[in-house]
């Protein structure tokens, strides 16, 4: 199997600069040009015409206009934040307003608790949001990528997982050294992302995808620990959701000291960071210790993120939102960027915290600010993607190709049947490993679960082949693009809203609501595909996955018994498979598989491009809509059966290609068989790896597929550099 790269380049008529990766916003492009090797610079000189026409001088942006926009945005945020705070005070504080700011020792217990709930929580929100905004600006300056943040690069998730591990196994260390534990976790996760993307010279897409995979893998490990140590990790779940509500002044004091220290440390870094926005060679000639400054910035980011996570939990997308507003407002100076990011991050998290506190009595449940920011992540990511549509970029994605080889279908089919049979009879029980001869138990429990896993893997693999061919993107799949998460969100909303509309939340109505969610995501992806490079469509999955994670936190903390019953389904398990319904699932899978075979020919032509397809007589719009509907049906049916899964639709089509099924008519059926086999194996491992406990098949699939995805990303630089 060999690895090539597919590049999509947006050209400019007057600028031939597509042989290196440009930063993804005009601001970053103007400040932080991507580094070029000497050979590339020599190539540029050779391509340059001898007497180029002089270009008109570029007019600098109006300082007054930028200042006016910054102040307008800040005033709007301040007004909304103050208004929501006033509403919160009117809702909870019964004493005169002046008493809200008197020393706590002069208040009674109830007033003291209310003061902390309002004042201390607001201070923590302001400081935590501001610090995360500064962290994101530092990361973007470090890697020259406007999508970099503590969320997208997995910094917060690493700190959170380290805290969880120590809480479960070394609780004394978690009590007395939480900051140090979170710091080590943040450093390791951020280092892993940098190691994966460094050989590609921190290609914007590869860097963010590496962060996506690290996030998913670490979240899968956390889910394993939470399931295995459910009772001991209950309190950890509430903390991990990002609660800002305070019952003391400790956290606000710690964050205030950190903010002052951060300002002191960043002051001497302003000049080196400004010079590092040039290329490395120029910065070194000016005396900047490049490696030392980078190491120091990484340490600062890890320490600050670890402190915020250890004190208030994981707060996603606030730093990215603040940094994105700074970029959109066109702030140029690094000092002004850091200051603006602090103010905007503080206001964003303050407003989010107030909204969450105001909604708590209405929804009769605790609402973590971290879950709220996660839900807002999808719109933010989509807005950022739309900002890239006019940028000249080059995205590098791995294209796995294999050599044509004969495929023995009967061998693969027999192999899948054998795997299903072994999963049903080779089991572990109280007596240990052995072959089960109890047909009643096998028919009632084991066979339905194995068949459900096979049908689900088959459908996800088919959907992955269809999406990768349709979008001409080898990293596309229902899970990565957020289609499966959209279907799951549709099912949850249907489960909650249909009864209020007088409709029963049965399998038929939930199927329709799931289809609606999947189709909405697919239409969004296709709409974005017309505006931006296809590589950035993968970032949609980051936002939708964040939204899904926020909803899951809300479900876990709601206390609604109806929603708690959905938690196992949300983790991706075959536990609820029944003998009476599994055959319907298999029938649906076979019908959808047959329909996909009928669309192979027009799909193969569409894979060459819409222009070529039209010239060859393919009705592009009807065929595209039919393919989207088929992908939505495949994703929804699999999601309804076992819940949202990760990476099966991405990994299996590549496996089929590497085994010789290069042509689409061979790849599709082989991927279907491989997907069925992989999911059965994942389900079997989940049932018995820690017997008598059980792990969801979705968690096992995420670990297997995530490891494969890491290998896939790591292989990209081989093609780029070699």
C-alpha positions in Angstrom: 0.0 0.0 0.0 1.4 3.4 -0.9 0.4 6.8 0.3 0.0 9.9 -1.9 -1.4 13.3 -1.1 -4.4 15.1 -2.6 -4.1 18.9 -2.7 -6.8 21.4 -3.2 -5.5 24.9 -4.0 -7.4 28.2 -4.3 -5.4 30.3 -6.6 -5.0 34.0 -7.0 -4.4 35.5 -10.4 -1.5 37.7 -9.2 0.1 35.7 -6.5 1.9 32.4 -7.2 2.4 31.3 -3.6 0.8 27.8 -3.5 3.8 25.7 -2.7 3.5 26.2 1.0 0.7 26.2 3.5 -0.7 29.6 4.1 -2.3 30.5 7.4 -6.1 30.4 7.3 -7.0 34.0 7.9 -5.8 37.1 6.2 -4.7 38.4 9.6 -2.5 35.4 10.2 -1.3 35.6 6.7 -0.2 39.2 7.1 1.5 38.6 10.4 2.8 35.0 10.3 3.9 33.7 7.0 4.5 30.0 7.0 8.2 29.0 7.1 9.8 27.9 3.8 12.9 25.8 3.3 15.9 27.2 1.4 15.1 25.0 -1.6 11.5 26.4 -1.7 12.9 30.0 -1.5 15.3 29.1 -4.4 12.4 27.7 -6.3 10.5 31.0 -5.8 13.4 33.0 -7.1 13.6 30.8 -10.2 9.9 31.2 -10.9 9.9 35.0 -10.4 9.8 36.9 -13.7 12.8 39.1 -14.5 10.9 42.4 -14.5 7.7 42.0 -12.5 5.2 44.8 -12.8 5.1 47.0 -9.8 2.1 46.4 -7.6 0.1 49.2 -6.1 0.9 49.7 -2.4 -1.5 48.0 -0.1 -3.5 50.4 1.9 -3.2 49.7 5.6 -6.5 49.2 7.5 -7.9 52.1 9.2 -6.9 52.1 12.9 -10.0 54.1 13.8 -12.2 51.6 12.0 -10.6 48.6 13.8 -10.8 50.4 17.2 -14.4 51.3 16.6 -15.3 47.7 15.8 -13.5 46.4 18.8 -15.2 48.8 21.1 -18.6 48.1 19.5 -18.2 44.3 20.1 -17.0 44.8 23.6 -19.8 47.3 24.4 -22.4 44.8 23.2 -20.9 42.0 25.2 -20.7 44.2 28.3 -24.3 45.3 28.0 -25.5 41.7 27.6 -23.4 40.5 30.5 -24.4 43.3 32.8 -28.1 42.9 31.9 -27.9 39.1 32.5 -26.1 39.8 35.8 -28.8 42.3 36.9 -31.5 39.7 36.0 -29.6 37.1 38.1 -29.3 39.5 41.1 -33.0 40.3 40.8 -33.8 36.6 40.8 -31.7 35.6 43.8 -30.7 38.6 45.9 -33.3 40.0 48.3 -31.1 42.5 50.2 -30.0 46.0 49.0 -27.5 45.9 46.1 -24.8 47.5 48.2 -24.9 44.5 50.6 -23.8 42.3 47.8 -20.2 43.6 48.0 -19.7 43.8 51.8 -17.3 41.4 53.5 -18.6 37.9 53.6 -18.1 37.7 57.4 -20.9 40.3 57.9 -23.5 38.2 56.1 -25.7 35.4 57.3 -25.3 31.9 55.9 -28.0 32.2 53.2 -26.8 35.7 52.0 -23.2 34.5 52.0 -24.1 31.5 49.8 -26.0 33.8 47.4 -23.1 36.3 47.4 -20.7 33.6 46.4 -23.1 32.2 43.8 -23.3 35.6 42.1 -20.1 37.6 42.8 -17.5 34.8 43.2 -19.0 32.9 40.2 -18.9 36.0 38.0 -15.2 36.7 39.0 -14.2 33.1 38.2 -16.0 33.3 34.9 -14.3 36.6 34.0 -10.8 35.3 35.0 -11.1 31.8 33.5 -12.5 33.1 30.2 -9.8 35.8 29.9 -7.0 33.3 30.6 -8.3 30.8 28.0 -8.6 33.6 25.5 -4.9 34.6 26.1 -3.9 30.9 25.9 -5.6 30.5 22.5 -3.8 33.6 21.1 -0.5 32.3 22.3 -1.1 28.9 20.6 -2.2 30.6 17.4 1.0 32.7 17.4 3.1 29.7 18.2 1.8 27.4 15.3 0.5 30.2 13.0 -2.9 28.6 12.8 -6.1 30.6 13.6 -8.0 27.4 14.5 -5.6 26.5 17.3 -6.9 26.7 20.8 -6.9 24.8 24.1 -9.9 22.9 22.8 -8.9 22.0 19.3 -5.4 20.9 20.3 -6.6 18.6 23.1 -4.9 20.5 25.9 -7.9 20.7 28.2 -8.9 17.1 27.6 -5.4 15.9 28.5 -5.5 17.8 31.8 -9.0 16.4 32.5 -8.0 12.8 31.9 -4.9 13.1 34.1 -7.1 14.5 36.9 -9.5 11.6 36.4 -6.8 8.9 36.5 -5.2 10.4 39.7 -8.6 10.8 41.4 -9.4 7.2 40.8 -6.0 5.6 41.7 -4.1 8.2 43.7 -6.7 10.4 45.4 -4.2 12.0 47.9 -2.2 13.3 45.0 -5.4 14.7 43.4 -6.2 16.6 46.6 -2.8 18.1 47.2 -1.3 18.2 43.7 -4.2 18.7 41.3 -2.5 21.5 39.4 0.7 19.5 38.8 -1.3 16.5 37.6 -3.4 18.5 35.2 -0.2 20.3 34.0 1.5 16.9 33.1 -1.7 15.7 31.3 -2.0 19.0 29.3 1.7 18.8 28.4 1.5 15.2 27.2 -1.6 15.7 25.1 -0.4 18.9 23.5 3.0 17.3 22.9 1.3 14.3 21.2 -0.6 16.7 18.8 2.6 18.6 18.0 4.5 15.3 17.4 1.9 14.1 14.9 1.7 17.4 13.0 5.3 18.7 13.2 6.7 16.7 10.2 4.0 18.3 8.0 5.3 21.7 9.2 2.1 22.2 11.2 -0.2 22.0 8.2 -3.4 23.7 9.4 -5.7 20.8 8.5 -3.3 18.1 9.9 -2.8 20.0 13.1 -6.5 20.3 13.8 -7.2 16.7 12.8 -4.5 15.5 15.1 -6.2 17.5 17.9 -9.5 15.9 16.9 -8.2 12.4 17.1 -6.4 13.0 20.4 -9.6 14.5 21.8 -11.6 11.4 20.8 -9.0 8.9 22.0 -8.6 10.5 25.4 -12.3 10.9 25.8 -12.7 7.1 24.9 -10.1 6.3 27.6 -12.0 8.5 30.1 -15.3 6.7 29.2 -13.7 3.4 30.0 -12.5 4.6 33.4 -15.9 6.1 34.2 -17.7 3.0 33.2 -15.3 0.7 35.2 -15.3 3.0 38.3 -18.8 4.4 38.1 -19.4 5.0 41.8 -16.0 6.6 42.4 -16.2 8.9 39.4 -19.7 10.3 39.9 -18.4 13.5 41.4 -15.8 13.7 38.7 -18.5 13.8 36.0 -20.1 17.0 37.5 -16.7 18.7 37.8 -15.7 17.6 34.3 -18.8 19.3 32.8 -17.4 22.7 33.7 -19.4 24.1 36.7 -18.4 27.7 37.6 -20.7 28.0 40.6 -18.6 28.8 43.7 -19.0 28.2 47.4 -15.7 30.0 48.5 -13.3 32.6 47.3 -10.4 30.2 46.8 -10.8 29.7 43.0 -11.3 33.4 42.3 -8.1 34.2 44.3 -6.1 31.5 42.5 -7.2 32.7 39.1 -6.6 36.4 40.0 -3.0 35.5 41.0 -2.6 33.5 37.8 -3.8 36.4 35.7 -1.3 38.9 37.3 1.5 36.4 36.9 0.5 35.8 33.3 0.7 39.5 32.5 4.1 39.7 34.1 5.4 36.7 32.2 4.0 37.8 28.8 5.4 41.3 28.9 9.0 40.3 28.0 7.7 37.9 25.4 5.9 40.5 23.3 8.9 41.5 21.2 10.1 38.0 20.5 6.6 36.8 19.6 6.3 39.8 17.2 9.6 38.9 15.5 8.6 35.2 15.4 5.7 36.2 13.2 8.4 36.4 10.5 10.1 33.2 9.4 12.5 31.4 11.7 15.7 32.4 9.8 14.9 36.1 10.0 14.0 35.9 13.7 17.2 34.1 14.4 19.2 36.7 12.6 17.6 39.3 14.9 18.7 37.4 17.9 15.5 35.6 18.9 16.0 32.2 20.7 13.3 30.5 18.7 13.3 27.1 20.5 13.5 28.6 23.9 10.6 31.0 23.3 8.5 28.1 21.9 9.3 25.9 24.9 8.4 28.8 27.2 5.1 29.4 25.5 4.2 25.7 25.6 4.9 25.7 29.3 2.8 28.8 29.9 -0.1 27.4 27.9 0.1 24.0 29.8 0.3 25.6 33.2 -2.6 28.1 32.7 -4.9 25.5 31.1 -4.1 23.0 33.8 -4.9 25.6 36.5 -8.3 26.4 34.9 -9.2 22.8 34.4 -8.1 21.8 37.9 -10.2 24.6 39.4 -13.4 24.7 37.3 -13.3 21.7 34.9 -13.2 21.7 31.1 -14.5 24.9 29.4 -14.5 24.4 25.7 -14.5 26.9 22.8 -14.3 30.1 24.9 -10.6 30.6 24.1 -11.2 29.8 20.4 -14.2 32.2 20.3 -12.3 35.0 21.9 -9.3 34.5 19.6 -11.5 34.3 16.6 -13.2 37.6 17.4 -9.8 39.2 17.8 -8.8 37.8 14.3 -12.1 39.0 12.8 -11.7 42.5 14.2 -8.3 42.7 12.6 -6.2 43.5 15.7 -2.6 43.5 14.6 -0.3 44.2 17.5 0.5 41.1 19.7 0.0 43.1 22.9 -3.4 44.4 21.8 -4.3 40.9 20.6 -3.5 39.4 24.0 -5.4 42.2 25.9 -8.4 42.0 23.5 -8.5 38.2 23.8 -8.5 38.4 27.6 -11.4 41.0 27.7 -13.5 39.1 25.0 -12.9 35.7 26.6 -13.9 37.1 30.0 -17.1 38.7 28.7 -18.0 35.6 26.7 -17.7 33.2 29.6 -19.3 35.7 32.0 -22.3 35.9 29.7 -22.5 32.1 29.2 -22.3 31.6 33.0 -25.1 34.0 33.6 -27.3 32.4 31.0 -26.7 29.0 32.5 -27.6 30.2 36.0 -30.8 32.0 34.7 -31.9 28.8 32.9 -31.4 26.5 35.9 -34.8 27.4 37.7 -36.6 27.3 34.4 -35.3 23.8 33.4 -35.2 22.7 37.0 -31.7 21.3 36.6 -28.1 22.3 37.1 -26.6 23.6 33.8 -22.8 23.5 33.6 -21.2 26.4 31.7 -18.8 24.0 30.1 -21.7 22.1 28.5 -23.2 25.4 27.3 -19.9 26.4 25.6 -19.7 23.0 24.0 -23.2 23.5 22.5 -22.1 26.8 21.1 -19.0 25.2 19.5 -20.7 24.0 16.3 -21.9 27.5 15.2 -18.5 28.9 16.0 -16.6 26.3 14.0 -18.9 26.8 11.0 -18.5 30.5 11.1 -14.7 30.0 11.2 -14.9 27.7 8.2 -16.9 30.3 6.2 -14.2 32.9 6.9 -11.7 30.7 5.0 -13.6 30.8 1.7 -11.5 33.6 0.2 -8.2 32.4 1.4 -5.5 30.8 -0.7 -4.8 27.6 1.0 -3.3 24.2 0.3 -4.7 21.4 2.3 -2.9 18.1 2.4 -4.8 14.9 3.0 -3.6 11.3 2.8 -4.8 9.3 -0.2 -4.4 5.6 0.5 -4.0 3.6 -2.7 -3.5 -0.1 -3.2 -2.6 -2.4 -6.0 -5.3 -4.2 -7.9 -5.7 -7.7 -6.5 -8.4 -10.4 -6.9 -10.9 -10.5 -4.1 -12.3 -13.9 -3.1 -15.7 -12.8 -1.9 -16.7 -16.2 -0.7 -13.6 -16.4 1.6 -14.4 -13.0 3.2 -18.1 -13.9 3.5 -17.3 -17.2 5.2 -14.8 -15.4 7.4 -17.4 -12.9 8.7 -19.9 -15.8 9.4 -17.2 -17.6 11.3 -16.4 -14.5 13.3 -20.1 -14.1 14.2 -20.3 -17.8 15.2 -17.1 -17.6 17.3 -18.4 -14.4 19.0 -21.5 -16.3 20.0 -20.0 -19.6 21.3 -16.4 -18.6 22.5 -17.3 -16.7 25.6 -16.2 -16.0 29.2 -18.3 -16.7 32.2 -17.8 -17.4 35.9 -16.0 -20.6 35.0 -13.6 -18.9 32.6 -13.1 -19.1 28.9 -14.8 -21.8 26.9 -17.2 -22.8 24.2 -20.9 -22.3 25.2 -23.4 -24.9 24.2 -26.4 -23.2 25.8 -28.4 -22.4 22.7 -31.2 -20.6 24.6 -28.8 -18.0 26.0 -27.0 -17.7 22.7 -30.3 -17.1 20.8 -31.7 -14.7 23.4 -28.6 -12.5 24.0 -25.4 -13.3 22.2 -26.6 -13.8 18.6 -28.8 -10.7 18.5 -25.9 -8.6 19.8 -23.4 -10.0 17.3 -25.9 -9.6 14.4 -26.7 -6.0 15.4 -23.0 -5.2 15.5 -22.5 -6.8 12.1 -25.4 -4.9 10.5 -24.2 -1.6 12.1 -20.6 -2.1 10.9 -21.8 -3.0 7.4 -24.0 0.2 7.1 -21.3 2.5 8.5 -18.7 1.1 6.2 -21.0 1.6 3.2 -21.7 5.2 4.2 -18.0 5.8 4.6 -17.3 4.6 1.0 -20.1 6.7 -0.4 -19.0 9.8 1.4 -15.3 9.4 0.6 -16.1 8.9 -3.1 -18.7 11.7 -3.2 -16.6 14.3 -1.5 -13.3 13.0 -3.0 -11.9 13.2 0.6 -10.3 10.1 2.1 -10.9 11.4 5.6 -14.6 11.8 5.2 -17.0 9.5 7.1 -20.4 9.7 8.8 -18.6 10.0 12.2 -15.9 12.4 11.3 -18.3 14.8 9.4 -20.8 14.7 12.3 -23.6 12.8 10.4 -23.9 10.2 13.1 -23.9 12.8 15.8 -26.5 14.7 13.9 -28.7 11.6 13.8 -28.2 11.0 17.5 -29.1 14.7 18.3 -32.2 14.2 16.1 -33.2 11.1 18.1 -32.7 12.9 21.4 -34.7 15.9 20.4 -37.4 13.6 19.0 -37.5 11.7 22.3 -37.9 14.9 24.2 -40.2 16.9 22.0 -42.5 14.4 20.3 -44.6 13.6 23.4 -45.3 17.3 23.9 -46.6 17.4 20.4 -49.0 14.5 21.1 -46.9 12.0 19.2 -45.5 8.8 20.6 -41.7 8.5 20.7 -41.7 5.1 18.9 -39.2 3.6 16.6 -40.9 5.0 13.5 -41.1 8.6 14.7 -37.5 8.4 16.2 -36.3 7.1 12.8 -37.8 10.2 11.1 -36.3 12.6 13.7 -32.9 10.9 13.3 -33.1 11.1 9.6 -33.9 14.8 9.8 -30.8 15.4 12.0 -28.5 13.4 9.7 -29.9 15.1 6.5 -29.5 18.5 8.2 -25.8 17.8 8.8 -25.3 16.4 5.3 -27.0 19.4 3.6 -24.8 21.7 5.7 -21.7 19.8 4.6 -22.7 20.0 0.9 -23.5 23.7 1.3 -20.1 24.4 2.8 -18.5 22.3 0.1 -19.4 24.9 -2.4 -17.8 27.7 -0.4 -14.6 26.2 1.1 -12.0 23.6 0.4 -13.2 20.1 1.1 -10.4 19.5 3.6 -12.1 22.0 6.0 -15.4 20.1 5.9 -13.8 17.7 8.4 -13.8 20.5 10.9 -17.6 20.5 10.9 -17.3 17.2 12.8 -15.3 18.9 15.6 -18.1 21.4 16.2 -20.9 18.9 16.0 -19.1 16.5 18.2 -18.6 19.3 20.7 -22.3 20.0 20.6 -23.0 16.3 21.1 -20.7 16.2 24.1 -22.4 19.2 25.6 -25.8 17.6 25.1 -24.6 14.3 26.7 -23.4 16.3 29.8 -26.8 17.9 30.0 -28.4 14.4 29.7 -26.2 13.0 32.4 -26.9 15.8 34.8 -30.6 16.2 34.1 -31.8 13.5 36.5 -34.6 12.7 34.1 -35.1 8.9 34.2 -36.2 8.9 30.6 -32.9 10.4 29.5 -30.8 8.4 31.8 -32.0 5.3 30.0 -30.4 6.7 26.9 -26.9 7.0 28.3 -25.9 3.4 27.5 -27.2 4.0 24.0 -25.2 7.2 23.6 -22.1 5.3 24.5 -22.6 3.0 21.5 -23.6 -0.4 22.7 -25.5 -3.5 21.5 -26.8 -4.2 24.9 -30.4 -3.5 24.0 -30.5 -5.7 20.9 -33.5 -8.0 20.9 -34.2 -11.2 19.0 -37.5 -9.8 17.8 -36.0 -6.6 16.2 -32.5 -7.7 15.1 -33.9 -9.3 11.9 -35.6 -6.1 10.9 -32.2 -4.3 11.3 -30.5 -6.9 9.1 -33.2 -6.5 6.5 -32.8 -2.7 6.5 -29.0 -3.1 6.1 -29.4 -5.5 3.2 -31.9 -3.2 1.4 -29.6 -0.2 1.8 -26.6 -2.2 0.7 -28.5 -3.2 -2.5 -29.4 0.4 -3.1 -25.8 1.4 -2.8 -24.8 -1.2 -5.3 -27.3 0.3 -7.8 -25.7 3.7 -7.4 -22.1 2.6 -8.0 -21.9 3.7 -11.6 -23.2 7.3 -11.2 -21.2 7.6 -8.0 -18.0 6.5 -9.8 -18.6 9.2 -12.4 -19.4 11.8 -9.7 -16.1 11.0 -8.1 -14.4 12.5 -11.1 -16.0 15.9 -10.5 -19.4 17.5 -11.2 -18.3 19.0 -14.6 -17.1 15.6 -15.9 -20.2 13.9 -14.6 -22.5 16.4 -16.4 -20.5 15.9 -19.7 -21.0 12.2 -19.3 -24.8 12.6 -18.9 -25.2 12.1 -15.2 -28.0 14.0 -13.5 -25.8 15.5 -10.8 -28.4 17.0 -8.5 -30.8 14.1 -8.3 -28.0 11.6 -7.9 -26.3 13.7 -5.2 -29.5 14.0 -3.3 -30.1 10.3 -3.6 -26.7 9.5 -2.3 -27.1 12.0 0.6 -30.5 10.4 1.5 -28.8 6.9 1.4 -26.0 8.1 3.6 -28.5 9.6 6.0 -30.5 6.4 6.1 -27.4 4.3 6.7 -26.1 6.6 9.5 -29.5 6.9 11.2 -30.3 3.2 11.1 -26.9 2.3 12.6 -27.2 5.1 15.2 -30.7 4.0 16.2 -29.5 0.4 16.6 -26.4 0.9 18.8 -25.9 4.7 19.2 -23.2 7.0 17.7 -19.9 5.3 16.9 -16.5 6.6 15.9 -14.0 5.8 13.0 -15.6 2.6 11.6 -16.8 4.5 8.5 -13.4 6.1 8.1 -11.1 3.1 8.7 -12.8 0.3 6.9 -12.9 1.7 3.3 -9.1 2.2 3.6 -8.7 -1.4 4.7 -10.7 -2.6 1.7 -8.5 -0.5 -0.6 -5.3 -1.8 0.9 -6.5 -5.4 0.3 -6.7 -4.8 -3.4 -10.3 -3.6 -3.8 -9.3 -0.4 -5.6 -12.3 -0.1 -8.0 -15.5 1.1 -6.4 -17.5 -1.9 -7.4 -15.0 -4.1 -5.5 -14.4 -1.7 -2.6 -18.0 -1.3 -1.6 -18.9 -5.0 -1.0 -15.5 -5.8 0.6 -15.9 -2.7 2.9 -19.3 -3.9 3.9 -17.9 -7.4 4.9 -15.0 -5.9 6.7 -17.2 -3.4 8.6 -19.4 -6.2 9.8 -16.4 -8.2 10.9 -14.7 -5.3 12.7 -17.8 -4.3 14.6 -18.5 -7.9 15.7 -14.9 -8.1 17.0 -15.2 -4.7 18.8 -18.5 -5.8 20.4 -17.0 -9.2 21.5 -13.9 -7.5 23.0 -16.2 -5.0 24.8 -18.2 -7.8 26.3 -15.4 -9.9 27.7 -12.2 -7.9 28.0 -12.9 -6.9 31.6 -15.6 -9.5 32.4 -17.9 -9.4 34.4 -17.9 -5.7 33.5 -18.7 -4.6 30.0 -17.4 -1.9 27.7 -19.5 -0.4 24.9 -18.6 -1.4 21.4 -18.4 2.3 20.5 -15.6 2.8 23.0 -13.6 -0.1 21.6 -14.2 1.0 18.0 -13.1 4.6 19.0 -9.8 3.2 20.4 -9.1 0.9 17.4 -10.1 3.5 14.8 -8.4 6.3 16.7 -5.1 4.4 16.7 -5.5 3.8 13.0 -6.3 7.5 12.4 -3.1 8.5 14.3 -1.1 6.2 12.0 -2.9 7.7 9.0 -2.1 11.2 10.0 1.5 10.3 10.8 2.0 8.9 7.3 1.0 12.2 5.6 4.5 13.8 5.9 6.1 10.8 4.1 4.3 12.0 0.9 4.7 15.7 1.6 8.4 15.6 2.3 9.4 12.7 0.2 
